[in-house]
Amino acid sequence: MASIRKEIAIDASAESVWDALRDWGALHVRLVPGFATDARLDGEDRIVTFSGGNVLRERLVDRDDEARRLVWSIVDPPYTHHNASAQVFADGTDRSLFVWIADFLPHELADRAAPLMEHALSVIKRTLESA
């Protein structure tokens, strides 16, 4: 199983970063605009359209306001297993650490997933620092 862990420092409060991350249906507006072009809710799932045209169903597993942690799973191919979490940690009053972990199969997808996660994190940083 592939496991990828990425993190980035964001010059914004943990509360504001968490507020954007926890907004499950507004990924394409509040967190990664341009990287994701649409997200629509279907029960607790969200159907996300990405800039390259891929559309994936993501299932909400947990949203923990106290820990500032969101957990989800992609239930569509090419994944046979996918579990991810993103968590926000305070680093002073106006700075945060955003940690994203993804575990999935097949592990061969890691070469494609890792740079996409890096790119998404750069979009998250830019978006939240300009808010």
NORRA-V748100 format. One record per residue. N is the residue number from 1. SS is DSSP state (H for helix, E for strand, C for the rest). PHI is phi in radians with two decimals (* if undefined). D_LAST is the distance of its C-alpha to the last C-alpha in Angstrom with 2 decimals. Layout:
<<N:SS:PHI:D_LAST> <N:SS:PHI:D_LAST>>
This chain:
<<1:C:*:36.27> <2:E:-1.45:33.31> <3:E:-2.39:30.72> <4:E:-2.12:27.56> <5:E:-2.15:25.29> <6:E:-2.25:22.11> <7:E:-2.53:19.64> <8:E:-2.63:16.75> <9:E:-1.47:15.28> <10:E:-2.23:11.54> <11:C:-1.44:10.42> <12:C:-2.79:8.72> <13:C:-1.14:11.10> <14:H:-1.03:13.23> <15:H:-1.10:12.83> <16:H:-1.27:9.13> <17:H:-1.15:9.89> <18:H:-1.11:13.06> <19:H:-1.02:11.85> <20:H:-1.28:10.20> <21:H:-1.12:13.32> <22:H:-1.25:15.80> <23:C:-1.37:14.92> <24:H:-0.87:17.82> <25:H:-1.53:18.07> <26:H:-2.02:14.55> <27:H:-0.86:14.39> <28:H:-1.27:14.36> <29:H:-1.85:11.45> <30:H:-1.74:8.98> <31:H:-2.07:10.25> <32:C:-2.30:12.34> <33:E:-1.08:12.26> <34:C:1.62:15.30> <35:C:-1.25:16.78> <36:E:-1.90:17.50> <37:E:-1.76:18.33> <38:E:-2.79:19.42> <39:E:-2.59:19.93> <40:E:-2.27:22.44> <41:E:-1.49:23.89> <42:E:-2.39:27.60> <43:C:1.18:28.46> <44:C:-1.58:26.54> <45:E:-1.47:26.25> <46:E:-2.19:23.56> <47:E:-1.80:24.68> <48:E:-1.89:22.20> <49:E:-1.82:22.72> <50:E:-1.73:21.59> <51:C:-1.01:21.35> <52:C:-1.38:24.89> <53:C:1.74:26.27> <54:C:-1.14:26.91> <55:E:-2.17:26.66> <56:E:-2.29:26.80> <57:E:-1.61:27.30> <58:E:-2.00:25.44> <59:E:-1.79:26.95> <60:E:-1.23:25.14> <61:E:-1.75:27.27> <62:E:-2.78:25.55> <63:E:-2.28:22.45> <64:E:-1.92:23.00> <65:C:-1.14:20.77> <66:C:-1.16:22.80> <67:C:-1.50:22.54> <68:C:0.93:18.96> <69:E:-2.30:20.65> <70:E:-2.04:20.67> <71:E:-2.20:23.81> <72:E:-2.57:24.73> <73:E:-2.38:27.48> <74:E:-1.53:27.91> <75:C:-1.86:31.21> <76:C:-1.81:31.94> <77:C:-1.07:33.91> <78:C:-1.51:33.92> <79:C:-1.36:33.14> <80:C:-1.71:36.13> <81:E:-2.63:34.13> <82:E:-2.67:30.39> <83:E:-2.51:28.57> <84:E:-2.38:25.08> <85:E:-2.47:22.93> <86:E:-2.27:19.48> <87:E:-2.40:19.09> <88:E:-1.98:16.61> <89:E:-2.07:18.27> <90:E:-1.24:17.33> <91:C:-2.33:18.09> <92:C:1.57:18.22> <93:C:-1.51:15.96> <94:C:-2.19:12.71> <95:C:-2.52:13.41> <96:E:-2.37:14.15> <97:E:-2.00:16.54> <98:E:-1.83:15.98> <99:E:-2.03:19.52> <100:E:-2.19:20.61> <101:E:-2.17:24.34> <102:E:-2.27:26.23> <103:E:-2.08:30.00> <104:E:-2.78:31.84> <105:E:-2.27:35.04> <106:C:-1.28:36.39> <107:H:-1.16:35.50> <108:H:-1.10:35.96> <109:H:-1.29:32.49> <110:H:-1.04:31.00> <111:H:-1.10:31.39> <112:H:-1.60:29.15> <113:H:-1.24:26.71> <114:H:-1.02:25.88> <115:H:-1.18:24.47> <116:H:-1.16:22.50> <117:H:-1.12:20.92> <118:H:-1.04:20.18> <119:H:-1.10:18.57> <120:H:-1.05:16.47> <121:H:-1.10:15.32> <122:H:-1.15:14.33> <123:H:-1.18:12.23> <124:H:-1.02:10.64> <125:H:-1.03:10.05> <126:H:-1.06:8.70> <127:H:-1.13:6.32> <128:H:-1.32:5.13> <129:H:-1.30:5.59> <130:H:-1.64:3.82> <131:C:-1.26:0.00>>
